[in-house]
Each structure stands twice: as C-alpha cells, then as structure tokens.
C-alpha cells in the first residue's frame, strides 16, 4: 500500500537545510566556520543550505559539529507499521 506524500523530496530536504541553517545562525557560526569545523567543504555546505542537496556523510559531519548527531542517529529507530502483517513479520525477525 502506497502512502500519499504531501511534500516532495526536494521540499523535505529544503526544510531540513533550513532547520540546520537556522541552528547555525542562532549559534552565530558562519558557513565558512562550520565547514572548517566539520571538515565539509564550504561549497558543499553552501549548496546544502540553498538546495537541500548534500551527501549523507557530510550531513552527518555537520550534525556532529552542531551537537545534533543523536537526532540523526535515532532516525528510523521507532517502527512505523503500515499493516498488521508488517507487525507480524517484524516479530519474526
């Protein structure tokens, strides 16, 4: 069964980029400072904040530098079941 998506992948990644940017700015860290501290290129960080596009490893480095890695690490840890069959299948794993 397919779930309806209300946001596009681009919208979701842009929202994530906006949240990271807001945290960075709230902490008064420039893009160049965050790039240097996280060992992510300035161009990659700037592109991420503008387009939402970034590699997973670079996103992980940024979240580590901002003290947000626990939020990233906890993604998908709480199961979201779409059917009773899925619950039963999970119990067998």
N, CA, C and O atoms as a GROMACS GRO file, in nm:
protein
  372
    1UNK      N    1   0.085  -0.118   0.000
    1UNK     CA    2   0.000   0.000   0.000
    1UNK      C    3   0.089   0.124   0.000
    1UNK      O    4   0.183   0.135   0.080
    2UNK      N    5   0.060   0.214  -0.088
    2UNK     CA    6   0.139   0.336  -0.102
    2UNK      C    7   0.080   0.448  -0.017
    2UNK      O    8  -0.042   0.468  -0.014
    3UNK      N    9   0.167   0.520   0.051
    3UNK     CA   10   0.124   0.630   0.135
    3UNK      C   11   0.134   0.760   0.055
    3UNK      O   12   0.232   0.782  -0.016
    4UNK      N   13   0.032   0.844   0.065
    4UNK     CA   14   0.035   0.971  -0.006
    4UNK      C   15   0.137   1.063   0.058
    4UNK      O   16   0.143   1.076   0.180
    5UNK      N   17   0.217   1.126  -0.026
    5UNK     CA   18   0.315   1.221   0.024
    5UNK      C   19   0.262   1.361  -0.002
    5UNK      O   20   0.216   1.392  -0.112
    6UNK      N   21   0.269   1.444   0.098
    6UNK     CA   22   0.222   1.581   0.083
    6UNK      C   23   0.336   1.674   0.046
    6UNK      O   24   0.313   1.784  -0.003
    7UNK      N   25   0.457   1.632   0.068
    7UNK     CA   26   0.574   1.709   0.032
    7UNK      C   27   0.657   1.630  -0.068
    7UNK      O   28   0.659   1.507  -0.066
    8UNK      N   29   0.725   1.702  -0.154
    8UNK     CA   30   0.816   1.636  -0.247
    8UNK      C   31   0.949   1.611  -0.175
    8UNK      O   32   0.975   1.672  -0.072
    9UNK      N   33   1.032   1.523  -0.229
    9UNK     CA   34   1.165   1.503  -0.170
    9UNK      C   35   1.244   1.634  -0.162
    9UNK      O   36   1.314   1.659  -0.064
   10UNK      N   37   1.232   1.717  -0.264
   10UNK     CA   38   1.302   1.845  -0.263
   10UNK      C   39   1.254   1.934  -0.150
   10UNK      O   40   1.334   1.999  -0.083
   11UNK      N   41   1.124   1.938  -0.128
   11UNK     CA   42   1.069   2.019  -0.018
   11UNK      C   43   1.117   1.969   0.118
   11UNK      O   44   1.149   2.048   0.206
   12UNK      N   45   1.122   1.839   0.133
   12UNK     CA   46   1.166   1.781   0.260
   12UNK      C   47   1.313   1.815   0.286
   12UNK      O   48   1.349   1.855   0.397
   13UNK      N   49   1.397   1.799   0.185
   13UNK     CA   50   1.539   1.829   0.205
   13UNK      C   51   1.563   1.978   0.224
   13UNK      O   52   1.652   2.016   0.300
   14UNK      N   53   1.487   2.062   0.157
   14UNK     CA   54   1.499   2.207   0.178
   14UNK      C   55   1.459   2.246   0.320
   14UNK      O   56   1.522   2.331   0.383
   15UNK      N   57   1.353   2.184   0.370
   15UNK     CA   58   1.311   2.210   0.509
   15UNK      C   59   1.420   2.170   0.607
   15UNK      O   60   1.448   2.243   0.703
   16UNK      N   61   1.483   2.056   0.584
   16UNK     CA   62   1.592   2.012   0.669
   16UNK      C   63   1.708   2.110   0.663
   16UNK      O   64   1.766   2.146   0.766
   17UNK      N   65   1.742   2.154   0.543
   17UNK     CA   66   1.851   2.251   0.526
   17UNK      C   67   1.819   2.382   0.599
   17UNK      O   68   1.907   2.442   0.660
   18UNK      N   69   1.694   2.426   0.592
   18UNK     CA   70   1.654   2.549   0.661
   18UNK      C   71   1.670   2.534   0.812
   18UNK      O   72   1.712   2.627   0.880
   19UNK      N   73   1.635   2.416   0.864
   19UNK     CA   74   1.649   2.394   1.009
   19UNK      C   75   1.795   2.397   1.051
   19UNK      O   76   1.829   2.456   1.153
   20UNK      N   77   1.880   2.332   0.973
   20UNK     CA   78   2.024   2.332   1.004
   20UNK      C   79   2.078   2.475   0.995
   20UNK      O   80   2.155   2.518   1.082
   21UNK      N   81   2.039   2.548   0.893
   21UNK     CA   82   2.084   2.687   0.876
   21UNK      C   83   2.039   2.773   0.994
   21UNK      O   84   2.117   2.854   1.045
   22UNK      N   85   1.916   2.755   1.037
   22UNK     CA   86   1.862   2.832   1.150
   22UNK      C   87   1.944   2.804   1.276
   22UNK      O   88   1.975   2.896   1.352
   23UNK      N   89   1.978   2.678   1.299
   23UNK     CA   90   2.059   2.643   1.416
   23UNK      C   91   2.197   2.704   1.404
   23UNK      O   92   2.249   2.761   1.500
   24UNK      N   93   2.258   2.694   1.288
   24UNK     CA   94   2.390   2.752   1.266
   24UNK      C   95   2.389   2.901   1.292
   24UNK      O   96   2.478   2.953   1.360
   25UNK      N   97   2.290   2.970   1.239
   25UNK     CA   98   2.283   3.116   1.256
   25UNK      C   99   2.252   3.154   1.400
   25UNK      O  100   2.304   3.253   1.451
   26UNK      N  101   2.167   3.076   1.465
   26UNK     CA  102   2.134   3.103   1.606
   26UNK      C  103   2.258   3.094   1.693
   26UNK      O  104   2.272   3.168   1.791
   27UNK      N  105   2.348   3.005   1.657
   27UNK     CA  106   2.472   2.988   1.732
   27UNK      C  107   2.583   3.081   1.683
   27UNK      O  108   2.697   3.076   1.730
   28UNK      N  109   2.546   3.168   1.587
   28UNK     CA  110   2.639   3.268   1.533
   28UNK      C  111   2.765   3.204   1.475
   28UNK      O  112   2.877   3.248   1.500
   29UNK      N  113   2.743   3.099   1.397
   29UNK     CA  114   2.851   3.030   1.327
   29UNK      C  115   2.834   3.060   1.178
   29UNK      O  116   2.726   3.042   1.123
   30UNK      N  117   2.939   3.106   1.114
   30UNK     CA  118   2.932   3.132   0.971
   30UNK      C  119   2.940   3.001   0.894
   30UNK      O  120   2.980   2.898   0.948
   31UNK      N  121   2.902   3.006   0.768
   31UNK     CA  122   2.914   2.887   0.683
   31UNK      C  123   3.060   2.843   0.676
   31UNK      O  124   3.088   2.723   0.684
   32UNK      N  125   3.150   2.937   0.661
   32UNK     CA  126   3.292   2.901   0.650
   32UNK      C  127   3.342   2.837   0.779
   32UNK      O  128   3.421   2.743   0.774
   33UNK      N  129   3.298   2.888   0.893
   33UNK     CA  130   3.340   2.830   1.021
   33UNK      C  131   3.287   2.688   1.035
   33UNK      O  132   3.361   2.597   1.074
   34UNK      N  133   3.159   2.668   1.004
   34UNK     CA  134   3.101   2.534   1.017
   34UNK      C  135   3.167   2.438   0.919
   34UNK      O  136   3.193   2.322   0.953
   35UNK      N  137   3.194   2.485   0.800
   35UNK     CA  138   3.260   2.399   0.702
   35UNK      C  139   3.397   2.355   0.753
   35UNK      O  140   3.431   2.237   0.744
   36UNK      N  141   3.473   2.447   0.806
   36UNK     CA  142   3.606   2.415   0.856
   36UNK      C  143   3.598   2.321   0.977
   36UNK      O  144   3.673   2.224   0.985
   37UNK      N  145   3.509   2.350   1.068
   37UNK     CA  146   3.497   2.268   1.190
   37UNK      C  147   3.449   2.126   1.160
   37UNK      O  148   3.492   2.031   1.225
   38UNK      N  149   3.361   2.114   1.063
   38UNK     CA  150   3.302   1.983   1.034
   38UNK      C  151   3.378   1.906   0.926
   38UNK      O  152   3.347   1.790   0.899
   39UNK      N  153   3.477   1.969   0.865
   39UNK     CA  154   3.554   1.907   0.757
   39UNK      C  155   3.465   1.877   0.636
   39UNK      O  156   3.481   1.775   0.569
   40UNK      N  157   3.370   1.967   0.611
   40UNK     CA  158   3.285   1.962   0.493
   40UNK      C  159   3.321   2.084   0.411
   40UNK      O  160   3.339   2.192   0.467
   41UNK      N  161   3.333   2.069   0.281
   41UNK     CA  162   3.374   2.185   0.201
   41UNK      C  163   3.271   2.297   0.212
   41UNK      O  164   3.151   2.274   0.227
   42UNK      N  165   3.322   2.417   0.205
   42UNK     CA  166   3.236   2.535   0.209
   42UNK      C  167   3.133   2.530   0.097
   42UNK      O  168   3.016   2.562   0.117
   43UNK      N  169   3.176   2.488  -0.022
   43UNK     CA  170   3.085   2.480  -0.136
   43UNK      C  171   2.972   2.380  -0.110
   43UNK      O  172   2.857   2.405  -0.146
   44UNK      N  173   3.004   2.268  -0.047
   44UNK     CA  174   2.901   2.168  -0.016
   44UNK      C  175   2.801   2.221   0.086
   44UNK      O  176   2.680   2.202   0.072
   45UNK      N  177   2.852   2.289   0.188
   45UNK     CA  178   2.763   2.344   0.290
   45UNK      C  179   2.674   2.452   0.230
   45UNK      O  180   2.554   2.456   0.256
   46UNK      N  181   2.732   2.539   0.149
   46UNK     CA  182   2.655   2.646   0.086
   46UNK      C  183   2.548   2.587  -0.007
   46UNK      O  184   2.433   2.632  -0.007
   47UNK      N  185   2.585   2.486  -0.084
   47UNK     CA  186   2.489   2.421  -0.173
   47UNK      C  187   2.376   2.356  -0.093
   47UNK      O  188   2.260   2.364  -0.131
   48UNK      N  189   2.412   2.292   0.018
   48UNK     CA  190   2.312   2.229   0.103
   48UNK      C  191   2.211   2.331   0.153
   48UNK      O  192   2.090   2.307   0.145
   49UNK      N  193   2.258   2.442   0.204
   49UNK     CA  194   2.167   2.543   0.257
   49UNK      C  195   2.080   2.605   0.148
   49UNK      O  196   1.970   2.654   0.176
   50UNK      N  197   2.126   2.605   0.026
   50UNK     CA  198   2.050   2.663  -0.085
   50UNK      C  199   1.955   2.564  -0.152
   50UNK      O  200   1.844   2.601  -0.192
   51UNK      N  201   1.999   2.439  -0.163
   51UNK     CA  202   1.922   2.342  -0.243
   51UNK      C  203   1.872   2.221  -0.164
   51UNK      O  204   1.782   2.150  -0.209
   52UNK      N  205   1.931   2.197  -0.047
   52UNK     CA  206   1.896   2.078   0.030
   52UNK      C  207   1.977   1.957  -0.010
   52UNK      O  208   1.958   1.849   0.047
   53UNK      N  209   2.066   1.969  -0.108
   53UNK     CA  210   2.143   1.856  -0.157
   53UNK      C  211   2.277   1.846  -0.086
   53UNK      O  212   2.354   1.943  -0.080
   54UNK      N  213   2.304   1.727  -0.031
   54UNK     CA  214   2.430   1.702   0.040
   54UNK      C  215   2.446   1.552   0.054
   54UNK      O  216   2.348   1.478   0.053
   55UNK      N  217   2.569   1.507   0.066
   55UNK     CA  218   2.590   1.364   0.089
   55UNK      C  219   2.553   1.331   0.233
   55UNK      O  220   2.556   1.418   0.321
   56UNK      N  221   2.520   1.207   0.256
   56UNK     CA  222   2.484   1.164   0.391
   56UNK      C  223   2.602   1.178   0.486
   56UNK      O  224   2.585   1.216   0.601
   57UNK      N  225   2.722   1.148   0.438
   57UNK     CA  226   2.840   1.159   0.525
   57UNK      C  227   2.864   1.304   0.563
   57UNK      O  228   2.900   1.333   0.678
   58UNK      N  229   2.845   1.397   0.470
   58UNK     CA  230   2.863   1.539   0.502
   58UNK      C  231   2.756   1.588   0.598
   58UNK      O  232   2.785   1.665   0.690
   59UNK      N  233   2.633   1.543   0.579
   59UNK     CA  234   2.526   1.580   0.672
   59UNK      C  235   2.558   1.528   0.812
   59UNK      O  236   2.536   1.597   0.911
   60UNK      N  237   2.610   1.408   0.820
   60UNK     CA  238   2.647   1.350   0.949
   60UNK      C  239   2.756   1.433   1.016
   60UNK      O  240   2.749   1.459   1.136
   61UNK      N  241   2.855   1.473   0.939
   61UNK     CA  242   2.963   1.556   0.994
   61UNK      C  243   2.909   1.688   1.048
   61UNK      O  244   2.950   1.734   1.154
   62UNK      N  245   2.818   1.749   0.974
   62UNK     CA  246   2.760   1.877   1.017
   62UNK      C  247   2.679   1.859   1.145
   62UNK      O  248   2.690   1.940   1.238
   63UNK      N  249   2.598   1.752   1.150
   63UNK     CA  250   2.519   1.731   1.272
   63UNK      C  251   2.608   1.700   1.392
   63UNK      O  252   2.576   1.738   1.504
   64UNK      N  253   2.718   1.633   1.368
   64UNK     CA  254   2.811   1.606   1.478
   64UNK      C  255   2.869   1.736   1.531
   64UNK      O  256   2.877   1.756   1.652
   65UNK      N  257   2.908   1.824   1.442
   65UNK     CA  258   2.967   1.952   1.483
   65UNK      C  259   2.865   2.040   1.556
   65UNK      O  260   2.901   2.114   1.647
   66UNK      N  261   2.740   2.031   1.516
   66UNK     CA  262   2.635   2.113   1.580
   66UNK      C  263   2.575   2.045   1.703
   66UNK      O  264   2.485   2.101   1.766
   67UNK      N  265   2.624   1.927   1.738
   67UNK     CA  266   2.571   1.857   1.854
   67UNK      C  267   2.433   1.798   1.831
   67UNK      O  268   2.354   1.784   1.925
   68UNK      N  269   2.403   1.764   1.707
   68UNK     CA  270   2.271   1.712   1.671
   68UNK      C  271   2.275   1.567   1.624
   68UNK      O  272   2.176   1.514   1.575
   69UNK      N  273   2.390   1.503   1.639
   69UNK     CA  274   2.407   1.369   1.583
   69UNK      C  275   2.310   1.268   1.646
   69UNK      O  276   2.272   1.172   1.580
   70UNK      N  277   2.271   1.288   1.770
   70UNK     CA  278   2.176   1.194   1.832
   70UNK      C  279   2.043   1.194   1.758
   70UNK      O  280   1.980   1.089   1.743
   71UNK      N  281   2.000   1.311   1.712
   71UNK     CA  282   1.875   1.316   1.636
   71UNK      C  283   1.887   1.238   1.506
   71UNK      O  284   1.795   1.168   1.467
   72UNK      N  285   2.000   1.251   1.440
   72UNK     CA  286   2.024   1.178   1.316
   72UNK      C  287   2.036   1.028   1.345
   72UNK      O  288   1.983   0.945   1.271
   73UNK      N  289   2.106   0.995   1.451
   73UNK     CA  290   2.128   0.856   1.488
   73UNK      C  291   1.998   0.785   1.526
   73UNK      O  292   1.989   0.662   1.514
   74UNK      N  293   1.900   0.859   1.570
   74UNK     CA  294   1.774   0.799   1.613
   74UNK      C  295   1.670   0.788   1.502
   74UNK      O  296   1.559   0.740   1.526
   75UNK      N  297   1.705   0.832   1.382
   75UNK     CA  298   1.611   0.818   1.270
   75UNK      C  299   1.578   0.671   1.248
   75UNK      O  300   1.666   0.585   1.250
   76UNK      N  301   1.454   0.644   1.226
   76UNK     CA  302   1.404   0.511   1.190
   76UNK      C  303   1.422   0.407   1.301
   76UNK      O  304   1.420   0.288   1.273
   77UNK      N  305   1.439   0.451   1.425
   77UNK     CA  306   1.453   0.355   1.534
   77UNK      C  307   1.318   0.312   1.590
   77UNK      O  308   1.307   0.204   1.649
   78UNK      N  309   1.217   0.394   1.573
   78UNK     CA  310   1.083   0.360   1.618
   78UNK      C  311   1.004   0.309   1.499
   78UNK      O  312   0.979   0.385   1.405
   79UNK      N  313   0.964   0.183   1.501
   79UNK     CA  314   0.896   0.129   1.383
   79UNK      C  315   0.762   0.198   1.358
   79UNK      O  316   0.687   0.230   1.450
   80UNK      N  317   0.736   0.219   1.231
   80UNK     CA  318   0.606   0.271   1.187
   80UNK      C  319   0.546   0.161   1.100
   80UNK      O  320   0.590   0.137   0.988
   81UNK      N  321   0.446   0.096   1.154
   81UNK     CA  322   0.384  -0.016   1.084
   81UNK      C  323   0.269   0.033   0.997
   81UNK      O  324   0.190   0.118   1.039
   82UNK      N  325   0.262  -0.021   0.877
   82UNK     CA  326   0.155   0.016   0.785
   82UNK      C  327   0.045  -0.089   0.779
   82UNK      O  328  -0.062  -0.066   0.722
   83UNK      N  329   0.071  -0.206   0.840
   83UNK     CA  330  -0.031  -0.312   0.841
   83UNK      C  331  -0.001  -0.409   0.954
   83UNK      O  332   0.110  -0.411   1.007
   84UNK      N  333  -0.100  -0.489   0.989
   84UNK     CA  334  -0.080  -0.592   1.092
   84UNK      C  335   0.018  -0.697   1.041
   84UNK      O  336   0.093  -0.756   1.119
   85UNK      N  337   0.016  -0.722   0.911
   85UNK     CA  338   0.109  -0.817   0.852
   85UNK      C  339   0.254  -0.772   0.875
   85UNK      O  340   0.342  -0.854   0.904
   86UNK      N  341   0.277  -0.644   0.862
   86UNK     CA  342   0.412  -0.592   0.885
   86UNK      C  343   0.453  -0.611   1.031
   86UNK      O  344   0.569  -0.641   1.059
   87UNK      N  345   0.361  -0.593   1.123
   87UNK     CA  346   0.389  -0.616   1.265
   87UNK      C  347   0.430  -0.761   1.288
   87UNK      O  348   0.528  -0.789   1.356
   88UNK      N  349   0.353  -0.851   1.230
   88UNK     CA  350   0.381  -0.994   1.245
   88UNK      C  351   0.516  -1.031   1.181
   88UNK      O  352   0.591  -1.111   1.236
   89UNK      N  353   0.545  -0.974   1.067
   89UNK     CA  354   0.673  -1.001   1.001
   89UNK      C  355   0.789  -0.952   1.086
   89UNK      O  356   0.893  -1.017   1.093
   90UNK      N  357   0.771  -0.837   1.150
   90UNK     CA  358   0.877  -0.781   1.232
   90UNK      C  359   0.904  -0.869   1.355
   90UNK      O  360   1.018  -0.881   1.399
   91UNK      N  361   0.802  -0.928   1.408
   91UNK     CA  362   0.817  -1.014   1.525
   91UNK      C  363   0.898  -1.140   1.491
   91UNK      O  364   0.960  -1.200   1.579
   92UNK      N  365   0.896  -1.180   1.364
   92UNK     CA  366   0.969  -1.299   1.321
   92UNK      C  367   1.116  -1.271   1.295
   92UNK      O  368   1.195  -1.365   1.283
   93UNK      N  369   1.153  -1.146   1.285
   93UNK     CA  370   1.294  -1.112   1.253
   93UNK      C  371   1.384  -1.121   1.373
   93UNK      O  372   1.504  -1.096   1.362
   0.00000   0.00000   0.00000
